[in-house]
Amino acid sequence: MTKHFSRLRCVAVLASCVCLFGCKKESDPSTSSLKRYPFKNIHLSYEYGGTARGSEDFYVAGYGKYEARYSHMQQITPTGIHPYENAGITRLSDVYSIDVLNKKVVHLRMTSLDSLYRLPESDMPSPEEFLKATMKDNYFIQTSSENILGRPSTVWKQQDETLKLWVWNSLPMKRASMIEDGMLETVVVSIDTNWVVDTMKFHIPTEFEFTEQQSKN
């Protein structure tokens, strides 16, 4: 399922992006001025379409230092309807993939993201620069623009044409991916730029089975 639910989280930035924006480092990522999004705090809600039914919520706090995505959906296939309940949480450079139904957590440290947070302020990329570098690293090309929920959104298409993303202000507005059973879509239905941060959205369940993966660039 991970392959078919590509997330615009901007955490898969390769080490080459770090050198693109500079190689001098500061010591404390928690005080970094890096802004992965132009909004300090925001909440977006989505609905699934195509071969799935359900909803998704995306939360950003601290300009992207903290990020959480919660998906509740049913995948419709020739063999039946399959439920999924997943979460993806990013806290600075720590990324957690949570399988709620099977009570499992996978933790991964993104060393390239950690390096970006440690850059001096003069070398920090803007949210737009960060987005473009991420898209380039993941083989996306900019193709057109469309209005989604009244917001002008840039359309990015992966070179193998299996995934398209509609992006407004570095935020995902729509995703469309080709999977074995057809087209899977998520489309934004509401945006709250005045969201009051709920720290529990970034909580990692300690009672789940926990797996550590090797740190990744």
N, C-alpha and C positions, 0 to 999 in steps of 0.2 A: 504493500500500500504506500510505503514511503515514496517510491518512485513516482507514483501517480498523484501525490499531494505535495508537489513542490511548493515551498514557502518562500515568499519574498521577505526574509528575516535579516538579509545582509550579514549573515554570520559566516558564510562560506567564502570569505575573502582570502585569497591565496597570499603567500608570503611576498610575492612580487608586488602586490598592492602596497605593502608596507614601505618598501623601498621607493615606490612611485611617489609617495607623499612625504618621504624623509626617513632617516634612520636614527636620528638622535632621540633619546628616550628620557622620559621622566620616571618617577619611582612609584607613584600611587594611582592606579587606574580609577579608583573611586572618586578622586577629585578632578578627573580629566574633564576638559571642556569639549570633547568630541560629541557632535550631535549627529546621530544616525538618521534622525527625522527632524523636520522643522517645527514640530509640536512638542512641548515639554511633556504633556499628558494627553492621551487621546484613547477613545474606545470606538471600534468599528464592529458592526454586526453584519453577518453574511447569511445568505441562504444557498443551499445546494440545489443544483439542477442537473439536467442530463440523466445520467444513469444512477443518480443518488438523490436522497431526500434527507433534509436535516438542516442544521444551523451551525454557525461558527462565530466565535467572538475573539477579537484581537485587541489586546491592551498594550499600551506603551506608556512608560513612566520615565522621567529623567532624560528625555530626548533619545530614548532607546537603550539606556543603561539596563533597564529592566523591560522585558517583553514577554507576553504570554499569549498563546493561542489555544483555544479550547474548541474541539470539534465533536459534535454529536450527530452521527449520520447513519443511514442505512444504504448499503451498496446493493443495487438491483442487478442480478446476474441471471443467466439461464438456469443456474443451479439453485436459485432461491434468493432470499433477501438476507444480507449479512450485516449485523450491527457493528459499529465501531465507535469507540469513545476514547479520544486521544487528546493529549496536551503537549505543547512544546513551550518550554520556559527558558529564557535567557537571562542570566544575571551577570552583568559585565561580560566576561569571556567564558563563563560556565554555561553550557547548553545541556538541557535535560529533555529527553524524549520520554513521555509517560503514556503507557498503555493502561488506561483506567480499568477496563474490563478484566484484564489478566493480572492487574496489580503489579506492574513491572516498571522500573525506571532505569534508563540508560543515561549515564553522565559522560560528557565529553568536554575537554578543555580546548578551546580554539586559541592556539598560541598566536596566530596572526592577528586576531581581534585584540588579544591582550597587548600586543605590540603597538597597535594603532592607538589604544587608550593611553599608552605611555609616551606618545609623541608630544613634543612641546607645542604649545598653542599655535605658534607661527606656522607649524607644519600640518595642522589639522585640516583634513578635507572637509568641504561643505557637504551637507546632505546630498546635493545633486551630484557632486564629484564622487561621493561614496557609492551612490546608486549606479552611476555609469561604470565605475571600476568593477563593481560586483556583477553587473550584467555582462560586461566583456569577459570576465573570468568564467562565466557560466554559459558562454557561447550564445548570447542573445543579440539580436540586431533590432534596432528601432525601425518600425515600419510605417506607422501612421498615428493619428490621434482621434479619440472619440470622447463624447460626453457620457460619463457614468454618474448617475445621481446628481446631474447638473454640474459636475466638476470636469474640466478638460483633462483627459487622461491620455498619457502616451502609451502606445501599444508596442510591446516588445515580444518578439517571436524567437524561440530557440531555433538554431539552424537546422535541426532535424525535423522541425515543425510539429513536434509532439506536445509542445507547451507554449501557450501565449499568456502574457500578463498585461493587464491594464493598470497603469501606475499614475497616481496623482500625488504630488508633493512627497515622493519617495514611499508612498503608502500603497499597498495592493488594493485595487478597487474591484478587480475581476480576474479569475483564473479559468482557463479552458485547457484541458489536457486530453489527449487521445489515449484511451486505454483499451485493453483487449475487448471489453464489452461495449465500447462506444465512447461518447464524449462525456466528460465529467466537468461540471462548472461550479464555481462559487461566485456570487455577485453581491456586492455591498448593498445593504438595505437601509443602514442608518450610520451616522457619524456624530460622535459627541466630543467636541473639542474642549468641553468644559468638564470632562470626567474628573471626579474627585478620586484620587488614588486609593485603592483598596489593596493593602499589602498582601492580603491572603491570596490574591490572584497569582502571586509569584512564589507561593509556598510549595515546597517539595514534600510529598507525602513520605514520611519516614517509615511507615508500616509496610510499604511495598518492597518487593524484591529489587535489590539495587545492584547494577552492573556498571563497572568502570571500563570505559574504552580508552585506548591510547590517545594521548593528545594529538590534535590534528592541526595542520596549517590551514 
